[in-house]
C-alpha cells in the first residue's frame, strides 16, 4: 500500500514537472514569436492575410478507396489513412472487418503499424527495428529514440489486444527507470505534451505501482 501511494506521488510529481516545463517552454516560444511578429509587422504593416491550414488542401482517403481497381490508388489511400490516424482510425478499425479481402488486409496492415508505433515520420532505423516483430518490447525502442508520440499510439492501439498489459508494463518500467532522460529529450524535441500523455496512459496500471 505504501509503495502504491509512493508511486502515485512520484507520478504526480513527474506530471507536475512536465507541465511546468511545458508552460515555461511555451511561454518562451510565444515571447519569441511575438517579438518576431512585431518586427515583421513594423517592416510590412499591410501583411494581414492568414496562411491556409495544411488540412484545407489535403484530400482525405476513405476505406472504399482501399478497393480501387488501380493499384496506385489503393496504395495512396492506404498510406493516407495510415498517416491521418486522428481522422481515419474508426474507419480503419471497421475496414479491418470488411468482407472484401483487399480492404480488410490493407486496414489490418495499418492497424499493425499503429500497434507497433510505426508512423510515416518514424526514423528509418527505428522503423526497421519495429518491423522485425510485433514484440511488446518494441515500445522501449520508441522511448529510447524519443518517439513519444509514437509510443502513445502504440499504447492506445494495444487496447483490446492480448499485448495490452505487456505493452503498458514495458512502457511503465522504462518510464520509471529513465524518466529524467526522457524528460530532457522531450524538452529538447518539443514533445513534452506527448510524454505527459504517455505518463497518464500508464500511470493507472498495476505495473506502475510495483
Backbone bond lengths (Angstrom), bond angles and torsions (degrees), N, CA, C in turn:
res aa  C-N    CA-C-N  psi(-1)  N-CA   C-N-CA  omega(-1)  CA-C   N-CA-C  phi
1 X - - - 1.457 - - 1.520 110.89 -
2 X 1.359 115.49 -44.41 1.452 119.05 178.81 1.525 111.25 -62.77
3 X 1.343 114.83 -36.47 1.464 119.05 -179.12 1.520 110.18 -67.40
4 X 1.351 116.38 -38.81 1.458 120.23 179.16 1.515 109.90 -63.28
5 X 1.355 116.05 -46.05 1.448 119.56 179.23 1.519 111.40 -63.15
6 X 1.353 115.06 -38.69 1.457 118.99 178.46 1.511 111.71 -61.90
7 X 1.337 116.31 -39.91 1.464 119.39 179.45 1.510 110.36 -69.67
8 X 1.358 116.75 -36.86 1.463 119.34 176.61 1.520 110.41 -59.02
9 X 1.329 115.88 -42.75 1.465 119.77 178.70 1.517 110.81 -64.52
10 X 1.342 116.16 -42.18 1.468 120.32 -179.39 1.520 110.96 -62.35
11 X 1.340 115.54 -42.43 1.465 119.60 179.61 1.515 110.74 -65.12
12 X 1.344 115.81 -41.77 1.459 119.74 179.35 1.520 111.09 -62.64
13 X 1.333 115.90 -42.99 1.467 120.19 178.19 1.522 110.45 -62.78
14 X 1.339 116.11 -43.47 1.469 120.30 -179.73 1.519 110.77 -61.25
15 X 1.337 116.04 -44.08 1.466 119.82 179.79 1.525 110.72 -64.50
16 X 1.332 116.17 -40.41 1.463 120.01 179.88 1.518 111.02 -63.55
17 X 1.350 115.45 -42.92 1.470 119.71 179.49 1.525 110.65 -62.27
18 X 1.325 116.09 -42.11 1.458 120.08 -179.27 1.528 111.06 -65.56
19 X 1.343 115.95 -42.23 1.458 119.95 -179.82 1.526 110.43 -62.86
20 X 1.330 115.62 -43.50 1.465 119.68 -179.67 1.523 110.92 -63.98
21 X 1.329 115.35 -42.10 1.468 119.21 179.42 1.518 110.76 -65.88
22 X 1.338 116.01 -38.90 1.460 120.17 179.24 1.525 110.97 -65.10
23 X 1.339 115.96 -44.18 1.460 119.76 178.87 1.523 110.82 -61.02
24 X 1.342 115.35 -43.05 1.463 119.39 -179.73 1.520 111.11 -63.59
25 X 1.351 115.60 -44.35 1.464 119.46 -179.28 1.525 111.08 -66.35
26 X 1.338 115.66 -39.29 1.462 119.75 179.56 1.520 111.34 -66.17
27 X 1.330 116.02 -43.31 1.463 120.23 179.54 1.522 110.80 -61.95
28 X 1.332 115.76 -40.97 1.459 119.58 179.39 1.516 110.70 -65.04
29 X 1.349 115.23 -39.89 1.466 118.82 179.37 1.506 111.73 -65.92
30 X 1.342 116.14 -40.60 1.460 119.97 179.82 1.520 110.74 -63.38
31 X 1.341 116.00 -39.31 1.465 120.19 179.00 1.514 111.35 -61.26
32 X 1.346 116.36 -45.49 1.463 120.31 179.44 1.524 111.14 -64.13
33 X 1.341 115.78 -42.58 1.468 119.13 179.83 1.516 110.64 -63.42
34 X 1.344 115.93 -43.17 1.457 119.95 -179.43 1.518 111.46 -61.57
35 X 1.327 116.27 -42.83 1.456 119.79 178.94 1.514 111.44 -63.99
36 X 1.347 114.69 -41.18 1.455 118.56 178.83 1.510 111.82 -65.28
37 X 1.347 115.68 -37.72 1.459 120.29 -179.98 1.525 111.06 -66.38
38 X 1.359 115.93 -39.01 1.454 119.92 179.00 1.518 111.05 -61.48
39 X 1.346 114.81 -42.43 1.463 119.10 179.52 1.512 110.56 -65.51
40 X 1.336 116.30 -41.35 1.458 120.70 -178.86 1.523 111.13 -65.83
41 X 1.351 115.23 -42.14 1.455 119.42 -178.84 1.519 111.90 -65.34
42 X 1.334 115.83 -38.02 1.454 118.66 -178.95 1.519 110.94 -70.14
43 X 1.328 115.89 -31.73 1.460 119.72 -179.88 1.520 111.38 -79.14
44 X 1.360 117.16 -31.29 1.453 121.54 -178.18 1.526 109.42 -143.01
45 X 1.320 118.28 75.23 1.464 121.98 -174.70 1.514 114.58 -64.38
46 X 1.311 118.84 -15.37 1.464 120.19 -177.18 1.517 112.90 -86.50
47 X 1.347 117.83 -3.48 1.468 121.38 -178.33 1.518 109.67 -80.90
48 X 1.332 117.32 103.55 1.461 120.72 -179.73 1.511 112.46 -137.76
49 X 1.333 117.54 17.44 1.462 121.17 179.94 1.514 109.67 -92.65
50 X 1.328 116.48 122.70 1.462 120.81 -178.80 1.520 110.28 -74.89
51 X 1.335 115.79 142.59 1.467 120.81 177.87 1.515 109.05 -73.98
52 X 1.317 118.48 143.67 1.468 120.61 -179.79 1.515 111.73 -66.14
53 X 1.312 116.05 148.07 1.458 120.43 178.35 1.524 109.09 -68.09
54 X 1.386 116.86 141.04 1.471 119.42 179.61 1.513 112.72 -55.61
55 X 1.363 117.51 -30.94 1.463 119.59 -176.34 1.520 112.24 -76.62
56 X 1.342 117.25 -15.86 1.451 119.70 -177.15 1.519 112.27 -68.48
57 X 1.329 116.52 -26.52 1.459 120.03 -177.36 1.524 112.50 -104.75
58 X 1.318 115.71 8.33 1.456 119.84 -177.06 1.531 110.42 -102.22
59 X 1.315 116.47 127.40 1.458 121.47 178.72 1.518 109.25 -87.03
60 X 1.320 116.74 126.65 1.450 121.09 -179.62 1.525 110.36 -80.82
61 X 1.329 115.44 135.82 1.457 120.43 176.93 1.524 108.50 -85.96
62 X 1.319 116.38 156.80 1.458 121.09 178.19 1.519 109.39 -127.38
63 X 1.329 115.53 162.48 1.460 120.27 -178.16 1.525 111.70 -59.32
64 X 1.327 116.84 -31.26 1.454 120.12 179.98 1.513 112.62 -60.86
65 X 1.325 115.76 -30.29 1.463 120.11 -179.30 1.521 112.47 -73.10
66 X 1.328 117.14 -13.36 1.465 120.43 177.57 1.521 110.63 -70.65
67 X 1.327 116.57 -13.13 1.467 120.99 -179.64 1.526 111.72 -110.24
68 X 1.318 116.96 13.34 1.469 120.59 178.96 1.533 110.81 -56.72
69 X 1.316 116.50 146.95 1.465 120.63 179.82 1.527 111.18 -67.18
70 X 1.319 115.18 -33.17 1.455 120.05 -179.20 1.533 110.01 -79.47
71 X 1.345 116.17 124.37 1.464 120.77 -177.20 1.526 111.33 -61.16
72 X 1.320 116.64 -42.62 1.460 120.52 -179.49 1.530 111.55 -60.33
73 X 1.328 116.12 -38.66 1.460 120.61 179.21 1.530 110.42 -66.98
74 X 1.334 116.89 -38.52 1.471 120.49 178.24 1.526 110.88 -65.14
75 X 1.322 114.65 -42.35 1.468 119.27 178.93 1.521 111.33 -63.54
76 X 1.324 116.17 -44.45 1.460 120.99 -179.33 1.533 110.54 -61.86
77 X 1.322 116.96 -42.78 1.459 121.13 179.41 1.527 110.89 -64.40
78 X 1.321 116.19 -40.32 1.467 121.18 179.21 1.522 111.00 -61.54
79 X 1.321 116.02 -48.39 1.458 120.53 -178.81 1.520 112.24 -66.56
80 X 1.338 115.72 -36.86 1.464 120.05 -179.55 1.530 110.80 -67.27
81 X 1.330 117.35 -41.91 1.459 120.44 179.49 1.524 111.15 -70.05
82 X 1.308 116.65 -33.42 1.472 121.55 175.56 1.523 109.57 -64.28
83 X 1.315 115.79 -42.97 1.470 120.65 -177.42 1.521 112.37 -69.53
84 X 1.319 116.88 -38.87 1.470 121.05 -173.92 1.536 111.23 -100.21
85 X 1.310 114.84 58.74 1.470 120.64 -177.10 1.519 112.38 -57.40
86 X 1.320 117.24 -39.18 1.460 119.99 -176.76 1.525 112.04 -61.18
87 X 1.329 117.20 -27.33 1.457 121.36 -179.04 1.531 113.42 -101.28
88 X 1.314 116.61 -28.13 1.469 119.32 -171.44 1.528 114.45 -105.90
89 X 1.316 118.04 -2.72 1.463 120.30 -172.32 1.527 113.32 -55.12
90 X 1.325 117.11 -51.68 1.468 120.18 -177.75 1.526 110.96 -61.55
91 X 1.323 116.24 -40.25 1.464 120.08 -178.58 1.524 111.11 -69.09
92 X 1.317 116.70 -37.37 1.462 120.19 177.99 1.529 110.30 -65.91
93 X 1.327 117.04 -43.23 1.457 120.52 178.85 1.530 111.36 -59.72
94 X 1.328 115.64 -39.69 1.469 119.84 178.15 1.525 110.87 -70.45
95 X 1.331 116.57 -40.74 1.466 121.10 -178.44 1.522 111.77 -65.20
96 X 1.328 116.90 -26.39 1.466 120.45 179.79 1.520 111.60 -64.21
97 X 1.341 116.63 -17.17 1.468 121.40 178.82 1.528 111.50 -107.79
98 X 1.323 116.08 12.70 1.454 121.27 -178.01 1.530 110.95 -65.77
99 X 1.313 116.73 147.44 1.469 120.86 -179.65 1.524 112.18 -73.12
100 X 1.331 116.72 -18.28 1.459 120.77 177.48 1.532 108.22 -81.50
101 X 1.335 118.02 116.63 1.463 121.57 -177.32 1.532 113.29 -56.56
102 X 1.331 117.29 -36.17 1.456 120.92 -179.64 1.525 110.99 -64.60
103 X 1.318 116.10 -46.47 1.461 121.44 179.82 1.535 109.89 -65.43
104 X 1.316 116.13 -46.67 1.467 120.27 -177.69 1.524 112.08 -62.70
105 X 1.321 117.21 -44.20 1.461 119.90 -177.06 1.526 111.71 -66.49
106 X 1.329 117.18 -37.53 1.460 120.24 179.43 1.534 110.66 -69.77
107 X 1.318 116.37 -40.38 1.463 119.71 178.31 1.527 110.65 -66.46
108 X 1.326 116.47 -39.06 1.463 120.22 178.15 1.523 111.21 -65.40
109 X 1.328 116.65 -35.13 1.469 120.54 176.50 1.534 109.89 -62.47
110 X 1.328 116.55 -43.64 1.462 120.79 179.36 1.530 110.04 -61.55
111 X 1.319 116.64 -44.59 1.464 120.53 179.89 1.523 111.13 -61.81
112 X 1.330 117.34 -38.70 1.466 120.41 178.95 1.523 110.60 -63.84
113 X 1.330 116.65 -39.97 1.465 119.65 178.48 1.521 110.74 -62.59
114 X 1.314 116.33 -45.73 1.459 120.08 179.82 1.528 111.25 -62.65
115 X 1.327 117.13 -41.03 1.465 120.14 -178.90 1.523 111.61 -66.04
116 X 1.306 116.72 -28.16 1.461 120.41 175.57 1.522 111.98 -80.59
117 X 1.347 115.15 -15.82 1.455 119.02 -173.71 1.511 110.98 82.62
118 X 1.314 116.34 18.20 1.461 121.85 179.20 1.522 109.29 -88.86
119 X 1.319 116.43 112.50 1.452 122.70 -179.50 1.524 110.03 -116.49
120 X 1.325 117.61 163.34 1.471 119.76 -178.95 1.528 114.19 -56.57
121 X 1.346 116.89 -29.84 1.458 119.45 -178.38 1.524 113.16 -98.30
122 X 1.337 117.23 11.60 1.461 120.58 176.83 1.526 109.42 -67.76
123 X 1.339 118.53 133.19 1.466 120.87 179.25 1.530 111.54 -53.17
124 X 1.327 118.12 141.22 1.469 121.73 -177.34 1.523 114.67 -52.64
125 X 1.346 117.45 -41.64 1.461 119.11 -178.22 1.523 111.43 -66.05
126 X 1.331 116.67 -37.06 1.462 120.29 177.33 1.528 110.19 -70.83
127 X 1.326 116.92 -38.80 1.473 121.03 178.89 1.515 110.87 -60.46
128 X 1.335 116.76 -39.35 1.466 120.01 179.31 1.524 110.49 -63.70
129 X 1.327 117.16 -40.85 1.458 120.49 179.26 1.529 110.55 -65.50
130 X 1.331 116.24 -42.07 1.459 120.62 -178.94 1.523 111.46 -67.94
131 X 1.321 116.83 -30.78 1.454 121.20 -175.94 1.514 114.20 -76.09
132 X 1.325 116.97 -10.16 1.458 119.65 -176.71 1.523 113.35 -75.33
133 X 1.324 116.55 -28.16 1.462 119.05 -179.55 1.522 109.88 -164.54
134 X 1.337 115.10 174.72 1.458 121.53 176.28 1.524 110.53 -103.84
135 X 1.339 116.45 21.39 1.455 120.85 -178.38 1.530 111.09 -60.96
136 X 1.341 117.70 134.64 1.468 121.30 179.34 1.526 113.60 -57.66
137 X 1.334 116.91 -22.60 1.464 119.93 -179.05 1.518 112.37 -66.80
138 X 1.335 117.12 -11.02 1.462 120.65 179.88 1.520 111.62 -59.79
139 X 1.328 117.34 -26.26 1.463 119.42 -179.04 1.522 110.79 -65.23
140 X 1.321 117.15 -25.56 1.458 120.64 177.10 1.526 110.41 -67.66
141 X 1.324 115.76 -34.13 1.460 120.06 176.50 1.528 109.98 -65.42
142 X 1.324 116.65 -40.47 1.461 120.56 179.25 1.529 111.14 -63.07
143 X 1.323 115.84 -45.34 1.462 119.75 -179.66 1.521 111.13 -65.47
144 X 1.315 116.20 -41.82 1.461 120.16 179.32 1.512 112.81 -62.05
145 X 1.344 115.61 -29.78 1.461 120.68 -179.84 1.530 111.71 -90.44
146 X 1.328 116.94 2.09 1.461 119.61 -179.50 1.513 113.91 74.47
147 X 1.340 117.22 19.14 1.462 121.50 -179.69 1.522 109.76 -89.97
148 X 1.323 115.71 68.72 1.461 120.80 -173.29 1.525 113.05 -71.24
149 X 1.319 117.90 -35.96 1.467 119.51 177.63 1.525 110.03 -65.60
150 X 1.334 117.09 -37.77 1.462 120.80 177.93 1.525 110.63 -68.13
151 X 1.336 116.78 -35.81 1.461 120.69 177.66 1.528 110.32 -64.76
152 X 1.335 116.43 -37.88 1.461 120.75 176.74 1.527 109.86 -60.86
153 X 1.330 116.31 -44.42 1.464 121.32 179.17 1.530 110.18 -60.84
154 X 1.338 116.69 -44.96 1.467 120.51 -178.83 1.528 111.44 -61.19
155 X 1.334 116.68 -42.07 1.464 120.32 179.93 1.530 110.44 -67.66
156 X 1.318 116.41 -45.05 1.466 120.04 179.65 1.519 111.76 -61.88
157 X 1.332 116.93 -42.10 1.463 120.28 -176.99 1.522 112.81 -76.50
158 X 1.335 117.12 -13.83 1.465 119.30 178.18 1.530 111.25 -76.12
159 X 1.331 117.37 -14.71 1.464 121.19 179.91 1.523 110.38 -58.18
160 X 1.308 115.77 131.02 1.459 119.94 179.26 1.508 114.49 84.05
161 X 1.333 117.22 3.13 1.471 120.71 178.69 1.522 109.89 -110.55
162 X 1.327 115.46 166.93 1.462 120.55 -179.99 1.524 111.61 -68.10
163 X 1.328 116.90 -20.95 1.461 120.64 -177.13 1.527 113.44 -91.07
164 X 1.329 117.44 1.33 1.467 120.04 -174.50 1.522 112.85 -51.67
165 X 1.334 116.87 -54.96 1.459 120.18 -176.23 1.522 112.21 -64.77
166 X 1.333 116.30 -38.61 1.465 119.92 -179.04 1.530 110.95 -66.07
167 X 1.325 116.73 -41.21 1.464 120.41 179.90 1.522 110.31 -64.74
168 X 1.331 116.44 -46.06 1.461 120.57 -179.95 1.523 111.57 -64.16
169 X 1.326 116.46 -38.17 1.457 120.50 179.37 1.525 110.92 -64.99
170 X 1.343 115.45 -44.28 1.470 119.39 179.44 1.528 110.85 -61.86
171 X 1.322 116.04 -43.17 1.458 120.33 -179.72 1.520 110.67 -65.22
172 X 1.334 116.43 -43.09 1.463 121.06 -178.55 1.523 111.57 -62.92
173 X 1.318 116.13 -45.08 1.469 120.19 -179.58 1.528 110.63 -63.70
174 X 1.319 116.51 -43.06 1.466 120.04 178.76 1.524 111.32 -62.04
175 X 1.326 116.47 -42.16 1.457 120.53 179.16 1.523 111.15 -63.93
176 X 1.320 117.12 -39.59 1.450 121.14 179.10 1.525 111.51 -62.86
177 X 1.323 115.90 -44.87 1.459 120.34 -173.31 1.529 114.34 -81.32
178 X 1.335 116.54 -29.08 1.470 118.91 -172.02 1.529 113.20 -127.37
179 X 1.313 116.77 21.65 1.459 119.51 -175.40 1.532 114.03 -55.13
180 X 1.330 119.88 -46.15 1.476 119.00 -179.73 1.531 112.65 -57.81
181 X 1.335 115.80 -38.94 1.470 120.36 179.71 1.522 109.91 -66.50
182 X 1.331 116.25 -45.04 1.459 120.07 179.75 1.526 111.25 -63.72
183 X 1.337 116.61 -38.20 1.464 120.31 -179.58 1.527 110.66 -63.55
184 X 1.326 116.64 -41.08 1.467 120.38 178.66 1.528 110.06 -66.02
185 X 1.339 116.22 -43.05 1.464 120.72 177.37 1.525 110.76 -58.47
186 X 1.330 115.25 -47.80 1.467 120.45 -177.49 1.519 111.31 -62.76
187 X 1.322 116.64 -39.15 1.459 120.76 179.87 1.526 110.37 -64.84
188 X 1.319 115.62 -42.32 1.473 120.05 -179.29 1.523 111.99 -69.06
189 X 1.325 115.87 -34.44 1.462 120.27 -175.56 1.524 113.14 -92.91
190 X 1.332 116.88 -2.98 1.454 119.49 -179.07 1.510 113.40 71.11
191 X 1.332 116.58 29.19 1.471 119.90 -177.51 1.530 112.31 -117.57
192 X 1.319 116.58 29.58 1.464 120.22 178.44 1.536 112.69 -58.65
193 X 1.341 119.35 -40.52 1.471 118.52 178.47 1.525 112.46 -58.89
194 X 1.334 116.80 -36.87 1.464 120.21 -179.97 1.526 110.93 -68.21
195 X 1.328 116.47 -42.29 1.464 119.49 178.94 1.519 110.40 -65.23
196 X 1.315 117.14 -40.20 1.462 121.25 178.03 1.523 110.65 -62.93
197 X 1.318 117.00 -41.33 1.470 120.45 178.81 1.522 110.36 -64.76
198 X 1.328 117.12 -39.02 1.462 121.01 179.12 1.526 110.31 -63.46
199 X 1.339 117.19 -42.95 1.463 120.87 177.16 1.520 109.76 -58.30
200 X 1.328 116.82 -44.12 1.465 120.90 179.50 1.529 111.55 -62.32
201 X 1.335 116.54 -38.43 1.471 120.06 -176.57 1.523 112.77 -66.21
202 X 1.329 117.13 -33.84 1.464 119.68 -175.94 1.522 113.28 -107.39
203 X 1.334 117.64 -4.11 1.467 120.31 -175.61 1.513 113.54 -65.23
204 X 1.342 117.40 -29.38 1.460 119.30 -177.79 1.525 112.80 -93.66
205 X 1.318 116.78 7.84 1.470 119.28 179.22 1.521 109.40 -80.82
206 X 1.317 116.73 153.67 1.460 120.65 -178.66 1.530 111.03 -64.77
207 X 1.352 116.35 -26.00 1.453 119.17 -179.38 1.527 111.38 -65.76
208 X 1.324 117.57 -32.70 1.465 120.34 -178.74 1.521 111.01 -71.73
209 X 1.321 117.40 -12.87 1.462 120.25 179.47 1.521 112.92 -95.42
210 X 1.325 115.67 -0.93 1.464 118.73 -178.64 1.505 111.44 -85.33
